[in-house]
Amino acid sequence: MKLLLFPEVEPARLELIREAADEMQVANAPDVETALVEITDAEAFFGKITPELLAAAERLQWVQSPTASLEHYLFDELIEHPCKLSNMRGLFSDVIADHVMGYVLCFARNLHRYVQQQMEAKWEPIGGEAGRSTFTHGPHAVSDIDRAHLHLSDCSMGVIGTGKIGAEICRRAHAFGMTVRGIDPICREVPGVIAEVWSPERLPDLLAASDFVVIAAPHTPETYKLFRSRQFRQMKRSAYLINIGRGVIVDLADLTAALQAGEIAGAALDVFETEPLPPDSPFWTLENVIITPHCSAVYEGWERRSVEIFGDNLARRLRGEPLENIVDPVRGY
């Protein structure tokens, strides 16, 4: 059996892949010309395949994408090809879930606003200094300060897409004591967290019940522009939207209008319809918006985990066992 790697893998990862491949022949192509020669008799491929490479393949049975997302990976010939296609589902699940909880904590405890005040040397609790209890009286009445800070175990989270990333988000929210609900077209539970994940038809119910709405869904025809004015009006006015899925799932013009009209309390966004976010976007100046530059998945160590996921599939392939993370190329996930 033969495995082709393209683009070329650096020496450290190559050594790990060779170990996992056992006696399998491994070709590490430094350029497209070499890849076109090597793919003719390769049964397995890891990397970025193209229509040109696929057309040259005569024995290809399995393609492993180096990413979890596939909207920029798939093309018509690959969708129609009989080879198995697997992705890197799970590669960034926990670190993205950490990022989401960072957003949640910022909104719940106003941390992003306190950082801004720190830069101004401004000492004032959100809600106003006038509402602070004195040491003489102690806490004796609920104040505007209290109302401006959330207790997470009194809050609920709705997660759109409970695949590997969404499930990790659910687990972390559950660990904070939050009530967690999910929407997914396939998954029907998150063990230990959600006994029943709702079907997409119940999205309005989830929006109405959630203090934090997290989008962790892939880009598909069904999710394109899924969040527009109607969905924002279905959310609580006190709720926050978080998107770490795909930018095209949220219509930014409608979201801007919803935020400016106070239809929802705020939004945290790591992905956008247009990237980089244009400097004239109103999101840069909205106090109730947190922006991060498409970085929720970054961390040192991803390359080691990538090889582990791929190596596990290689071992399965060599043992004749079913592969993990098989995707439906028509659906795109």
Rosetta silent file (secondary structure, phi, psi, omega in degrees, C-alpha in Angstrom):
SEQUENCE: MKLLLFPEVEPARLELIREAADEMQVANAPDVETALVEITDAEAFFGKITPELLAAAERLQWVQSPTASLEHYLFDELIEHPCKLSNMRGLFSDVIADHVMGYVLCFARNLHRYVQQQMEAKWEPIGGEAGRSTFTHGPHAVSDIDRAHLHLSDCSMGVIGTGKIGAEICRRAHAFGMTVRGIDPICREVPGVIAEVWSPERLPDLLAASDFVVIAAPHTPETYKLFRSRQFRQMKRSAYLINIGRGVIVDLADLTAALQAGEIAGAALDVFETEPLPPDSPFWTLENVIITPHCSAVYEGWERRSVEIFGDNLARRLRGEPLENIVDPVRGY
SCORE:     score description
SCORE:     0.000 S_00000001
   1 L     0.000  151.014 -176.356    0.000    0.000    0.000 S_00000001
   2 E  -132.288  137.676  178.778    1.136    3.541   -0.709 S_00000001
   3 E  -117.357  131.947  175.293    0.406    6.867    0.992 S_00000001
   4 E  -109.595  131.580  175.556    1.016   10.255   -0.646 S_00000001
   5 E  -109.618  124.547  175.827    1.549   13.401    1.427 S_00000001
   6 E  -159.978  130.259    0.370    1.057   16.741   -0.329 S_00000001
   7 L   -61.156  166.574 -176.816    1.871   19.509    0.380 S_00000001
   8 L   -57.658  137.758  178.757    5.171   18.290    1.804 S_00000001
   9 L   -95.530  139.433 -178.683    5.171   17.524    5.516 S_00000001
  10 L   -67.287  158.845 -172.028    8.033   18.807    7.685 S_00000001
  11 H   -53.281  -41.460 -176.722   10.551   16.244    9.077 S_00000001
  12 H   -63.401  -46.537  179.131    9.147   16.023   12.622 S_00000001
  13 H   -71.560  -34.768  179.110    5.607   15.216   11.494 S_00000001
  14 H   -60.433  -41.338  179.656    6.879   13.022    8.670 S_00000001
  15 H   -61.825  -41.914  179.134    8.716   10.817   11.149 S_00000001
  16 H   -66.246  -39.229  179.011    5.549   10.367   13.215 S_00000001
  17 H   -66.807  -40.765  178.319    3.502    9.555   10.110 S_00000001
  18 H   -61.987  -38.259  177.893    6.088    6.995    8.952 S_00000001
  19 H   -63.021  -44.145 -179.406    5.910    5.326   12.362 S_00000001
  20 H   -68.450  -31.721 -177.274    2.120    5.119   12.149 S_00000001
  21 H   -74.815  -11.733  178.334    2.277    3.887    8.551 S_00000001
  22 L    58.305 -119.313 -177.602    4.365    0.861    9.637 S_00000001
  23 L   -93.940    6.794  178.718    5.536   -0.851    6.426 S_00000001
  24 L   -66.719  138.776  177.020    3.285    1.237    4.181 S_00000001
  25 E   -71.507  130.154 -178.788    5.171    3.137    1.456 S_00000001
  26 E  -119.950  123.442  176.186    5.093    6.897    2.159 S_00000001
  27 E  -110.259  123.027 -178.380    5.781    9.511   -0.525 S_00000001
  28 E  -108.706   94.184 -170.656    6.290   13.078    0.732 S_00000001
  29 L   -78.441  123.043 -179.110    5.902   15.220   -2.393 S_00000001
  30 L   -80.560  -15.662 -177.868    7.836   18.527   -2.361 S_00000001
  31 L  -153.756  168.294 -175.080    6.010   19.948   -5.389 S_00000001
  32 H   -67.272  -32.091  178.834    2.965   19.373   -7.560 S_00000001
  33 H   -62.251  -44.020  177.830    5.004   17.764  -10.349 S_00000001
  34 H   -66.253  -41.859 -179.471    6.232   15.064   -7.968 S_00000001
  35 H   -60.774  -38.150 -179.779    2.750   14.661   -6.488 S_00000001
  36 H   -64.964  -32.423  177.128    1.272   14.067   -9.953 S_00000001
  37 H   -75.709  -45.868 -173.745    3.710   11.206  -10.499 S_00000001
  38 H   -70.296  -27.693 -174.331    3.348    9.683   -7.034 S_00000001
  39 H   -76.896  -14.135 -176.446   -0.453    9.753   -6.917 S_00000001
  40 H   -58.118  -37.534 -178.606   -0.870    7.442   -9.903 S_00000001
  41 H  -117.115   17.579  179.314   -0.416    4.320   -7.754 S_00000001
  42 L   -84.406  135.812  175.398   -1.260    5.726   -4.303 S_00000001
  43 L   -90.640  -24.268 -177.456   -4.171    4.179   -2.368 S_00000001
  44 E  -130.940  149.528 -177.913   -4.203    6.866    0.325 S_00000001
  45 E  -139.176  136.760  175.970   -3.717   10.638    0.282 S_00000001
  46 E  -130.255  120.720  179.331   -3.191   13.171    3.086 S_00000001
  47 E   138.796 -147.705 -177.321   -3.218   16.892    2.357 S_00000001
  48 L  -102.686  101.289  179.159   -4.777   19.224   -0.179 S_00000001
  49 L   -86.157  149.758 -178.174   -6.041   17.271   -3.164 S_00000001
  50 L  -126.621  165.172  176.260   -6.937   19.080   -6.384 S_00000001
  51 H   -56.540  -38.712  179.734   -8.914   18.147   -9.503 S_00000001
  52 H   -63.140  -45.097  178.949   -5.626   17.732  -11.374 S_00000001
  53 H   -66.021  -43.688 -178.411   -4.231   15.318   -8.781 S_00000001
  54 H   -62.527  -36.824  179.752   -7.479   13.377   -8.512 S_00000001
  55 H   -65.481  -28.117 -179.228   -7.598   12.940  -12.295 S_00000001
  56 H   -85.156  -12.514 -177.160   -4.116   11.391  -12.195 S_00000001
  57 L   -76.910  131.831 -179.961   -5.008    8.921   -9.420 S_00000001
  58 L  -111.429  -19.561 -174.995   -5.611    5.370  -10.599 S_00000001
  59 L  -129.424   13.326 -170.997   -5.872    3.434   -7.310 S_00000001
  60 L   -66.415  127.333 -179.411   -7.032    6.043   -4.776 S_00000001
  61 L  -119.117  -20.890 -174.438   -9.289    4.650   -2.059 S_00000001
  62 E  -148.790  130.770  175.642   -8.984    7.134    0.806 S_00000001
  63 E  -120.832  126.257  177.396   -8.454   10.893    1.122 S_00000001
  64 E  -107.831  115.645  175.301   -7.724   12.478    4.503 S_00000001
  65 L   -74.426  143.201  177.003   -8.356   16.218    4.718 S_00000001
  66 L   -81.894   -1.336 -178.440   -5.954   18.130    7.014 S_00000001
  67 L  -124.902  164.480  174.540   -8.849   20.299    8.202 S_00000001
  68 L   -83.902  -39.289 -179.964  -12.229   19.781    9.823 S_00000001
  69 L   -78.432  146.891 -174.622  -14.010   22.255    7.557 S_00000001
  70 L  -126.581    0.551 -175.268  -14.583   21.180    3.967 S_00000001
  71 L   -64.290  -26.721  177.664  -16.301   24.085    2.207 S_00000001
  72 L  -100.442    4.972 -175.687  -12.957   25.133    0.647 S_00000001
  73 L  -105.612  -37.335 -174.546  -11.766   21.545    0.166 S_00000001
  74 L   -77.505  148.172  171.622  -14.524   19.866   -1.809 S_00000001
  75 L  -145.923  164.483 -169.490  -14.965   20.036   -5.580 S_00000001
  76 H   -54.862  -44.763 -177.309  -17.349   18.231   -7.934 S_00000001
  77 H   -64.386  -36.209  179.020  -14.964   15.469   -8.990 S_00000001
  78 H   -70.914  -38.854  178.003  -14.094   14.644   -5.382 S_00000001
  79 H   -60.260  -37.401 -176.768  -17.764   14.591   -4.381 S_00000001
  80 H   -87.410  -12.688 -175.841  -18.464   12.080   -7.133 S_00000001
  81 L   -71.620  144.618 -178.744  -15.329    9.959   -6.590 S_00000001
  82 L   -76.144   -4.827 -179.151  -15.849    6.549   -4.900 S_00000001
  83 L   -65.405  155.553  172.768  -12.946    7.039   -2.456 S_00000001
  84 E   -76.762  140.928  178.035  -13.587    7.413    1.270 S_00000001
  85 E  -121.983  126.979  177.073  -13.172   10.966    2.562 S_00000001
  86 E  -126.376  155.377  179.971  -12.317   11.738    6.188 S_00000001
  87 L  -122.838 -173.187 -178.016  -11.613   15.021    7.947 S_00000001
  88 L   -99.004   37.051  178.935   -9.914   16.275   11.123 S_00000001
  89 L   -53.221  128.311 -179.989  -13.079   16.489   13.176 S_00000001
  90 L   100.294  -11.094 -176.499  -12.070   16.975   16.804 S_00000001
  91 L   -60.647  -38.787 -175.252   -8.690   18.577   16.069 S_00000001
  92 L  -118.680   13.423 -170.778   -9.647   21.921   17.624 S_00000001
  93 H   -56.457  -50.809 -173.583  -12.747   21.004   19.656 S_00000001
  94 H   -72.321  -38.059 -178.948  -11.482   21.697   23.159 S_00000001
  95 H   -69.649  -35.232  175.559   -9.519   24.867   22.398 S_00000001
  96 H   -67.905  -38.368  176.618  -12.494   26.365   20.538 S_00000001
  97 H   -62.917  -38.066  175.694  -14.732   25.431   23.470 S_00000001
  98 H   -61.069  -43.401 -179.818  -12.296   27.243   25.783 S_00000001
  99 H   -59.924  -43.573  179.239  -12.536   30.301   23.527 S_00000001
 100 H   -60.925  -45.196 -179.717  -16.331   30.229   23.715 S_00000001
 101 H   -67.089  -26.426  172.429  -16.301   30.089   27.500 S_00000001
 102 H   -62.425  -44.031  175.251  -13.937   33.058   27.467 S_00000001
 103 H   -59.222  -47.809 -176.270  -16.617   35.020   25.626 S_00000001
 104 H   -59.245  -45.638 -179.848  -19.277   33.802   28.043 S_00000001
 105 H   -65.261  -37.356  177.064  -17.271   34.849   31.092 S_00000001
 106 H   -59.903  -49.203 -179.085  -16.561   38.255   29.568 S_00000001
 107 H   -67.308  -41.377 -177.053  -20.249   38.953   29.012 S_00000001
 108 H   -65.816  -38.664 -174.773  -21.355   37.467   32.329 S_00000001
 109 H  -111.949    8.204  177.575  -18.801   39.392   34.412 S_00000001
 110 L    60.236   29.927 -174.858  -18.235   42.400   32.079 S_00000001
 111 H   -63.321  -38.096  179.829  -14.525   41.581   31.874 S_00000001
 112 H   -63.847  -33.612  179.264  -14.105   43.098   28.415 S_00000001
 113 H   -77.054  -34.125  177.626  -15.534   46.387   29.668 S_00000001
 114 H   -68.973  -33.090  175.509  -13.382   46.376   32.783 S_00000001
 115 H   -63.551  -41.304  177.268  -10.265   45.937   30.639 S_00000001
 116 H   -62.684  -42.921  179.048  -11.303   49.044   28.689 S_00000001
 117 H   -64.796  -35.130  178.653  -11.860   50.949   31.936 S_00000001
 118 H   -60.592  -39.526  179.139   -8.454   49.845   33.204 S_00000001
 119 H   -64.453  -21.560 -179.815   -6.835   51.509   30.178 S_00000001
 120 L  -101.663    4.386 -176.047   -8.586   54.717   31.247 S_00000001
 121 L    54.458   41.952 -176.056   -7.704   54.325   34.950 S_00000001
 122 L  -106.284  120.529  179.035  -11.443   54.350   35.640 S_00000001
 123 L  -102.708  100.973  177.272  -12.728   52.773   38.884 S_00000001
 124 L  -164.420  124.771  177.750  -16.438   52.110   38.549 S_00000001
 125 L   -69.411  145.464  174.657  -18.449   48.888   38.598 S_00000001
 126 L   -62.419  129.513 -172.733  -20.699   48.253   35.625 S_00000001
 127 L   112.952  -17.939  174.585  -24.093   49.371   36.860 S_00000001
 128 L   102.173  134.231 -178.450  -22.743   52.538   38.462 S_00000001
 129 H   -60.320  -28.787 -177.432  -20.828   53.366   41.639 S_00000001
 130 H   -63.333  -22.445 -178.285  -23.975   54.797   43.224 S_00000001
 131 H   -86.834   -0.640 -176.315  -25.432   51.327   43.548 S_00000001
 132 L   -71.823  136.531  175.932  -22.590   49.944   45.655 S_00000001
 133 L   -73.086  143.752  177.626  -23.491   48.775   49.170 S_00000001
 134 L   -84.227  162.873  178.175  -21.600   50.463   51.980 S_00000001
 135 L   -66.334  -27.723 -179.649  -19.640   48.553   54.581 S_00000001
 136 L   -67.376  -47.122 -176.819  -22.100   49.871   57.195 S_00000001
 137 L   -88.387  -28.628 -175.550  -25.199   48.435   55.563 S_00000001
 138 L    66.499 -179.897  177.946  -23.655   45.503   53.688 S_00000001
 139 L   -62.268  114.321 -177.877  -25.643   43.847   50.871 S_00000001
 140 L  -131.527   -8.892  178.408  -29.227   44.795   51.683 S_00000001
 141 L  -156.408  146.760  177.566  -30.912   45.309   48.310 S_00000001
 142 L   -68.898  126.358 -174.185  -30.403   44.128   44.737 S_00000001
 143 L  -108.180  174.260  174.525  -28.615   46.928   42.903 S_00000001
 144 H   -64.645  -29.153  175.417  -27.981   47.903   39.300 S_00000001
 145 H   -63.724  -46.358  178.378  -24.474   46.530   39.800 S_00000001
 146 H   -58.766  -45.075 -176.382  -25.927   43.149   40.716 S_00000001
 147 H   -65.973  -23.931 -177.579  -28.246   43.203   37.708 S_00000001
 148 L   -85.721   -2.482 -179.569  -25.323   43.952   35.376 S_00000001
 149 L  -124.751  132.956 -174.794  -23.434   40.788   36.398 S_00000001
 150 L   -99.115  149.049  172.697  -24.644   37.268   35.654 S_00000001
 151 L  -101.122  111.175 -169.542  -24.437   34.079   37.728 S_00000001
 152 H   -59.740  -34.267 -179.028  -23.644   31.396   35.165 S_00000001
 153 H   -72.103   -6.546  171.583  -25.414   28.572   36.951 S_00000001
 154 H   -95.753    0.194 -173.667  -28.614   30.618   36.610 S_00000001
 155 L  -106.118  161.477  177.798  -28.042   30.915   32.849 S_00000001
 156 E  -122.670  150.720  177.980  -28.825   28.682   29.890 S_00000001
 157 E  -126.372  135.299  172.765  -26.881   28.012   26.711 S_00000001
 158 E  -112.761  126.789 -176.347  -28.215   26.850   23.350 S_00000001
 159 E  -112.137  121.787  178.668  -25.684   25.290   20.986 S_00000001
 160 E   -91.734  105.262 -177.164  -26.368   25.132   17.239 S_00000001
 161 L    99.794  101.509 -176.756  -24.478   22.078   16.026 S_00000001
 162 L  -110.645   42.400  169.477  -23.526   19.435   18.590 S_00000001
 163 L   -71.685 -153.394 -174.367  -20.749   17.701   16.668 S_00000001
 164 H   -65.618  -40.291  177.616  -17.342   17.393   18.291 S_00000001
 165 H   -68.990  -50.177 -179.414  -16.838   21.133   18.784 S_00000001
 166 H   -59.059  -39.016  179.546  -20.413   21.756   19.896 S_00000001
 167 H   -64.527  -39.205  177.753  -20.309   18.805   22.296 S_00000001
 168 H   -66.044  -37.931  176.411  -17.147   20.165   23.964 S_00000001
 169 H   -62.071  -43.929  178.776  -18.824   23.555   24.339 S_00000001
 170 H   -59.487  -43.368 -177.987  -21.812   21.832   25.947 S_00000001
 171 H   -64.352  -40.700 -179.907  -19.576   19.970   28.402 S_00000001
 172 H   -69.220  -41.801  177.785  -17.786   23.120   29.512 S_00000001
 173 H   -62.079  -40.914  178.208  -21.016   25.069   29.925 S_00000001
 174 H   -61.859  -38.606  179.381  -22.442   22.158   31.923 S_00000001
 175 H   -64.544  -26.244  176.154  -19.359   22.199   34.165 S_00000001
 176 L   -84.285    1.861  178.905  -20.166   25.845   35.000 S_00000001
 177 L    87.023    9.578 -178.732  -23.642   24.759   36.070 S_00000001
 178 L   -76.999  151.322  169.868  -25.425   26.157   33.046 S_00000001
 179 E   -80.469  126.835 -172.086  -28.569   24.596   31.590 S_00000001
 180 E  -119.304  134.435  174.504  -27.564   23.364   28.137 S_00000001
 181 E  -129.756  157.336 -178.760  -29.683   22.635   25.072 S_00000001
 182 E  -139.768  156.197  174.559  -28.661   21.685   21.557 S_00000001
 183 E  -126.404  132.456  178.067  -29.844   21.660   17.950 S_00000001
 184 L  -161.743  143.068 -179.927  -28.426   19.243   15.389 S_00000001
 185 L   -75.998  -16.738 -175.928  -29.693   17.446   12.252 S_00000001
 186 L  -122.681  -55.469 -177.369  -27.990   14.156   13.203 S_00000001
 187 L   -62.759  139.854 -178.520  -26.776   14.034   16.812 S_00000001
 188 L  -121.373    0.961  174.441  -29.502   13.249   19.331 S_00000001
 189 L  -164.157  156.814  167.779  -27.637   13.501   22.658 S_00000001
 190 E  -119.354  101.700 -172.314  -24.486   14.742   24.328 S_00000001
 191 L   -50.474  130.315  178.573  -23.771   12.025   26.916 S_00000001
 192 L    81.928   -5.836 -176.635  -23.779   13.318   30.458 S_00000001
 193 L  -126.696  -56.910 -177.969  -24.945   16.773   29.382 S_00000001
 194 E  -124.979  118.080 -179.830  -27.998   16.720   27.083 S_00000001
 195 L   -74.678  -30.771 -178.851  -30.348   13.750   27.071 S_00000001
 196 L  -137.376  111.565  172.978  -32.224   15.043   24.019 S_00000001
 197 L   -88.382  128.856 -175.191  -30.714   17.197   21.283 S_00000001
 198 E   -77.751  155.318  174.808  -33.509   18.850   19.313 S_00000001
 199 L   -77.388  160.538 -176.730  -33.923   18.707   15.527 S_00000001
 200 H   -55.656  -24.672  179.900  -33.421   21.956   13.525 S_00000001
 201 H   -62.969  -19.448 -178.355  -37.174   22.564   13.358 S_00000001
 202 H   -96.880   17.094  177.939  -37.047   23.491   17.038 S_00000001
 203 H   -53.607  -43.722  178.651  -34.539   26.306   16.590 S_00000001
 204 H   -58.722  -36.007  178.787  -37.131   28.953   17.641 S_00000001
 205 H   -65.774  -42.240 -179.939  -37.681   27.066   20.911 S_00000001
 206 H   -65.732  -41.662 -179.686  -33.958   26.962   21.624 S_00000001
 207 H   -62.864  -41.351 -178.152  -33.515   30.660   20.833 S_00000001
 208 H   -68.398  -23.587 -174.015  -36.358   31.656   23.124 S_00000001
 209 H   -98.976   -4.543 -168.458  -34.951   29.600   26.010 S_00000001
 210 L  -107.994  137.259  171.829  -31.250   30.568   25.837 S_00000001
 211 L   -84.584  -28.654  175.322  -29.243   33.296   27.543 S_00000001
 212 E  -129.245  126.406  177.793  -26.256   32.467   25.330 S_00000001
 213 E  -111.784  118.977 -175.437  -26.706   31.175   21.767 S_00000001
 214 E  -113.397  124.018  176.821  -23.586   29.549   20.327 S_00000001
 215 E   -93.779  115.468  178.415  -23.214   28.735   16.629 S_00000001
 216 L  -128.431   31.128 -175.283  -20.921   25.733   16.144 S_00000001
 217 L   -96.290  156.044  175.667  -22.374   24.510   12.864 S_00000001
 218 L   -80.303  169.659  175.662  -20.608   23.972    9.534 S_00000001
 219 L   -83.973  111.983  176.682  -21.298   25.936    6.364 S_00000001
 220 L  -136.425  168.627  175.663  -23.951   24.016    4.427 S_00000001
 221 L   -56.391  -31.710 -178.812  -26.873   25.063    2.221 S_00000001
 222 L   -74.636  -28.448 -177.246  -29.108   24.642    5.292 S_00000001
 223 L   -97.538   -9.941 -179.750  -27.002   26.910    7.535 S_00000001
 224 L   -60.447  124.451 -178.852  -26.218   29.670    5.019 S_00000001
 225 L    54.079   34.080  179.908  -27.724   32.915    6.397 S_00000001
 226 L   -62.962  -33.974 -178.615  -29.516   30.856    9.048 S_00000001
 227 E  -103.656  109.948  176.676  -29.398   33.807   11.436 S_00000001
 228 L  -131.106 -166.915 -174.498  -31.253   36.853   10.182 S_00000001
 229 H   -55.020  -40.217 -178.072  -33.615   39.424   11.715 S_00000001
 230 H   -59.825  -43.929 -179.014  -36.295   36.837   12.427 S_00000001
 231 H   -68.176  -36.828  178.530  -33.953   34.687   14.508 S_00000001
 232 H   -65.641  -35.555  177.762  -32.649   37.659   16.487 S_00000001
 233 H   -71.476  -21.235  177.162  -36.216   38.635   17.344 S_00000001
 234 H   -80.783  -15.172  178.273  -36.806   35.075   18.577 S_00000001
 235 L   -81.678  160.891  172.565  -33.948   35.434   21.073 S_00000001
 236 L   -64.868  147.222  175.822  -34.287   37.020   24.507 S_00000001
 237 L   -65.994  -20.626  179.817  -33.495   40.736   24.557 S_00000001
 238 L   -94.266    5.502 -173.006  -31.015   39.886   27.322 S_00000001
 239 L   -90.904  159.307  179.490  -29.313   37.116   25.299 S_00000001
 240 E  -118.550  139.262  175.874  -25.889   37.028   23.661 S_00000001
 241 E  -100.365  134.898  176.717  -24.981   35.523   20.281 S_00000001
 242 E  -126.934  127.682  178.526  -21.623   33.750   19.853 S_00000001
 243 E  -124.517  111.094  171.643  -20.381   32.569   16.449 S_00000001
 244 L  -121.257   13.249 -179.873  -17.315   30.350   16.123 S_00000001
 245 L   -84.581  -97.306  177.829  -18.874   28.297   13.295 S_00000001
 246 L  -134.891  141.378 -175.614  -18.838   29.985    9.905 S_00000001
 247 H   -60.406  -34.599 -175.196  -19.238   33.660    9.095 S_00000001
 248 H   -72.588   -5.914  178.496  -21.830   33.118    6.381 S_00000001
 249 H   -74.533  -24.874 -177.417  -24.271   31.633    8.895 S_00000001
 250 E  -113.133  125.198  174.215  -24.948   35.112   10.331 S_00000001
 251 L   -77.187  112.191 -173.255  -26.160   38.020    8.225 S_00000001
 252 H   -68.307  -32.728  177.807  -24.006   40.853    9.567 S_00000001
 253 H   -65.241  -42.925  178.646  -26.308   43.650    8.401 S_00000001
 254 H   -68.067  -37.030  177.894  -29.247   42.099   10.246 S_00000001
 255 H   -65.600  -41.625  177.665  -27.086   41.464   13.308 S_00000001
 256 H   -57.831  -46.007 -179.942  -25.929   45.086   13.316 S_00000001
 257 H   -63.258  -40.120 -179.840  -29.530   46.264   13.217 S_00000001
 258 H   -65.679  -40.383  179.502  -30.520   43.884   16.028 S_00000001
 259 H   -68.379  -44.043 -178.458  -27.665   45.060   18.250 S_00000001
 260 H   -68.521  -28.043  179.003  -28.305   48.742   17.608 S_00000001
 261 L   -88.137   -3.358 -179.629  -32.029   48.286   18.273 S_00000001
 262 L    73.503   21.733  178.894  -31.384   46.405   21.511 S_00000001
 263 L   -71.214  -28.223  170.323  -33.122   43.265   20.241 S_00000001
 264 L  -132.788  163.349 -172.670  -30.286   41.197   21.774 S_00000001
 265 L   -79.406  -29.899 -177.104  -27.795   42.148   24.470 S_00000001
 266 E   178.045  177.660 -179.774  -24.568   41.529   22.594 S_00000001
 267 E  -150.085  146.057  172.468  -22.490   39.331   20.306 S_00000001
 268 E  -123.670  126.054 -171.441  -19.065   37.706   20.225 S_00000001
 269 E  -130.890  129.179  174.303  -17.744   36.862   16.792 S_00000001
 270 L  -109.401  -13.665 -178.105  -14.635   35.002   15.637 S_00000001
 271 L  -132.924  148.831 -173.194  -15.792   34.525   12.047 S_00000001
 272 L  -141.244  158.034  176.558  -17.328   36.928    9.557 S_00000001
 273 L   -58.383  -41.481  178.026  -18.892   37.006    6.097 S_00000001
 274 L  -119.105  125.047  178.600  -15.948   39.132    4.956 S_00000001
 275 L  -128.261  137.049   -3.538  -12.486   38.621    6.444 S_00000001
 276 L   -62.850  154.884  176.431  -10.571   40.613    7.488 S_00000001
 277 L   -62.650  125.617 -177.312  -13.454   42.577    8.965 S_00000001
 278 L   -58.213  143.470 -178.118  -13.422   45.948    7.135 S_00000001
 279 L   -62.684  -19.191  178.982  -12.173   48.872    9.253 S_00000001
 280 L   -93.064    7.412  178.012  -15.417   50.766    8.643 S_00000001
 281 L   -65.134  137.247  178.720  -17.561   47.975   10.102 S_00000001
 282 H   -65.198  -18.058 -178.925  -19.812   49.234   12.929 S_00000001
 283 H   -61.545  -29.960 -178.577  -18.809   46.203   15.017 S_00000001
 284 H   -61.953  -26.667 -173.869  -15.478   47.844   15.869 S_00000001
 285 H  -109.401   -0.503 -179.870  -17.218   50.576   17.863 S_00000001
 286 L   -82.613  124.852 -176.854  -20.104   48.686   19.481 S_00000001
 287 L   -66.807  -25.341 -176.947  -19.533   48.290   23.220 S_00000001
 288 L   -96.944   22.508  178.069  -21.621   45.117   23.352 S_00000001
 289 E  -123.883  134.734  172.685  -19.569   43.280   20.710 S_00000001
 290 E  -112.232  127.203 -179.411  -16.409   41.221   21.191 S_00000001
 291 E  -115.525  130.921  167.521  -14.315   40.610   18.077 S_00000001
 292 L  -126.642  144.717 -169.521  -11.507   38.090   17.686 S_00000001
 293 L   -84.682   66.488  178.002   -9.720   37.674   14.314 S_00000001
 294 L    49.868   56.248 -175.156  -10.658   34.077   13.384 S_00000001
 295 L  -130.670   14.663 -175.593   -8.305   32.667   15.994 S_00000001
 296 L   -66.015  -18.288 -176.172  -10.490   30.464   18.228 S_00000001
 297 L  -100.795   -3.429 -172.281   -8.694   27.323   17.013 S_00000001
 298 L   -80.335  137.183  172.650   -5.070   28.423   17.289 S_00000001
 299 L  -171.854  152.899  176.157   -2.729   26.817   19.803 S_00000001
 300 L   -76.143  129.455 -178.979    0.696   25.252   19.914 S_00000001
 301 L   119.467   -8.543 -179.470    0.392   21.495   19.699 S_00000001
 302 H   -61.364  -34.031 -175.900   -2.212   21.150   16.940 S_00000001
 303 H   -66.614  -35.496  177.346    0.357   19.505   14.646 S_00000001
 304 H   -66.181  -44.566 -179.973    0.983   16.691   17.149 S_00000001
 305 H   -67.109  -35.674  177.570   -2.744   16.060   17.531 S_00000001
 306 H   -58.501  -45.549  178.782   -3.209   16.180   13.763 S_00000001
 307 H   -65.926  -36.387  179.063   -0.703   13.359   13.341 S_00000001
 308 H   -63.009  -44.388  179.651   -2.368   11.416   16.161 S_00000001
 309 H   -64.680  -46.572  179.612   -5.784   11.624   14.456 S_00000001
 310 H   -66.228  -41.554  179.693   -4.333   10.729   11.074 S_00000001
 311 H   -61.837  -37.497  177.234   -2.119    8.012   12.582 S_00000001
 312 H   -63.642  -41.212  178.263   -5.109    6.395   14.242 S_00000001
 313 H   -68.285  -36.003  175.956   -6.905    6.275   10.905 S_00000001
 314 H   -60.393  -46.052  179.321   -3.801    4.870    9.233 S_00000001
 315 H   -61.273  -40.594  177.690   -3.673    2.083   11.797 S_00000001
 316 H   -62.212  -42.844  179.904   -7.362    1.380   11.230 S_00000001
 317 H   -60.792  -44.416 -177.996   -6.785    1.256    7.497 S_00000001
 318 H   -68.129  -29.533  178.875   -3.902   -1.201    7.876 S_00000001
 319 H   -87.330   -5.079 -179.099   -5.995   -3.429   10.170 S_00000001
 320 L    77.347   23.617 -179.289   -8.948   -3.325    7.797 S_00000001
 321 L   -95.705  159.583  177.309  -11.153   -1.521   10.340 S_00000001
 322 L   -60.467  140.549  179.154  -13.684    1.258    9.603 S_00000001
 323 L   -76.852  151.570  173.929  -12.134    4.718    9.418 S_00000001
 324 L   -87.585  159.687  173.835  -13.002    7.484   11.871 S_00000001
 325 L    59.662   31.260  174.099  -14.325   10.916   10.853 S_00000001
 326 E   -67.339  136.395 -179.341  -15.781    9.744    7.559 S_00000001
 327 L  -117.446  155.951  174.010  -17.758   12.557    5.967 S_00000001
 328 L   -91.298  108.680 -175.460  -20.537   12.691    3.436 S_00000001
 329 L   -63.580  -23.436  178.208  -19.081   14.852    0.622 S_00000001
 330 L   -71.136  -45.579  177.659  -22.569   15.734   -0.604 S_00000001
 331 L   -72.401  -33.672 -178.450  -23.593   17.110    2.781 S_00000001
 332 L    90.899   12.517  177.752  -20.151   18.554    3.432 S_00000001
 333 L  -158.600    0.000    0.000  -19.812   17.099    6.944 S_00000001
